[in-house]
Amino acid sequence: MSEPPERPGRLVARLARQVELGVATVALTLSQYRVLILLGKGKEAAPALAEKLAATRASVTGVVDLTDEGRRRLELADAGVERRLREIAADRPDGAVAAFEGLGPWLQARNADRSARSSRAGRAGGAR
């Protein structure tokens, strides 16, 4: 197993730039990519999107829908990002497999963090 980076935030920032380059291949910005990801989640994304837009959930739920063109661009952007990350990992002895597998614990940690924050926010909202 390899050593973790001394400054993980710096590595994540550098990888974010690579994601940015990947989505640029389909003329998207990183912010647009994030919005398409949220919209791709459908109605479950309404609360998160409403919070980011400083709007009510009801106002967002009624108007937010990912079009066929949006879904196509999201798929193309996903492919561009994956292609770029595979290019970076290509010189590893195990190729990109272990590098992509290494993202699994981060996904689990992010999901757990999101769930915990949501639970805390729910408890705080109920205490008003």
N, C-alpha and C positions, 0 to 999 in steps of 0.2 A: 504494500500500500504506500502511496506517495505521501509526502509531507504536505500539510495544508499551507496555503500561501500565508506569508507573514502579515500582509495587509489585504485581507479578502475584499474589502470595499474597492480597492484599486483594481483588482482583477475583475470584479463585477462591472465596474465602470468601463473597463476596456472591452469586456464581452458585450455590454450594452451598445457600444459603438459598432460592433460586428452585427448585432441584430439590426441596428439602424441601416447599415450597408445592405443587409439582406432584404429589408423591406423597401429600400430605395430602388431595387431592381424592378418593382412594380409601381413606382411613382407614389409611394406612401411615405409619410413621416412616421416616426416612432409613436407620436401621439395619435395619429390616425389609426395606426395598427392597434394600439390599445383600445380605442373606441370600437373598432371592428370586432376585436376579441370580446368585449363586453356585449355588444349587440348580438354576437353569435351565440351567446348564452341564453338569448330569448328573454322571456318575462322575468326570470330569476335575476337578471342583471338590472332591472329597473331601480331597485333601491340604491345600488352602488352608483349607477349613472345619475340618479336624481341628486344624490349627495354631491357628486362632482359638479353638477350643473347648478347646485343650490336651488333646486326645484322640488316640488312634491312628487312622491312616488306615483300618485294617480295621474298627474299631468304627463309624466314620462311614459308610463305603461300604455297609455292610449295612443301615443304617436311613434313609439320606437319599434321599428321592425327592420330587420336586415334584409335588404333586397337581394335578388339573385345576383346582381352585379357585385354587391357588397360581399356576398358569400364567395363568389369567384375570386375577387381580389384578396380576400382573407386566405383562401386556399393557396393562391399564388405566392402571397407574402410568407405564409408558413413554409412553403417549399423553398423559397429564397433564403430564409433564415436557416433552415436545416441544411441546405446546400453549403452555405457559408460556414456554418459550424463544423460540418463534415470536412470541408477543405482545411480548416485549422487543425483538426484532430487527425488528419490523414497520415501524418508522420509518426504517430504513436505506434508502438509495436502491436497494440491490440485494435488499432483503428479508432473509430469514434465510439465503439460500443461502450467501453468503460467510462468514457467521458460523458456520454448521454445517461448511462446508469447512475453516475454520480449526481445527476440532477434530481433523482428520485427522493432522496432524503430532504432536499430543499423544498420540493413540492409538498411533501408531508408536513414539514415545519411551517410552511406558508399557510397551508390549509388549517393546521391546528391554531396558528396565530390568529387567522381570520375568524375562526369559530370562537375562540376565547374573547376576542375583541367584541364580536357581535353579542355574546352572552353578557359581557360586562355592560355594553351599551343598553341592552334590554333591561337589565337590572336597574341601571341608573335612570332609565326613562320611566320605569314603573314606580320609582321612589319619589317622583315629583309631586 
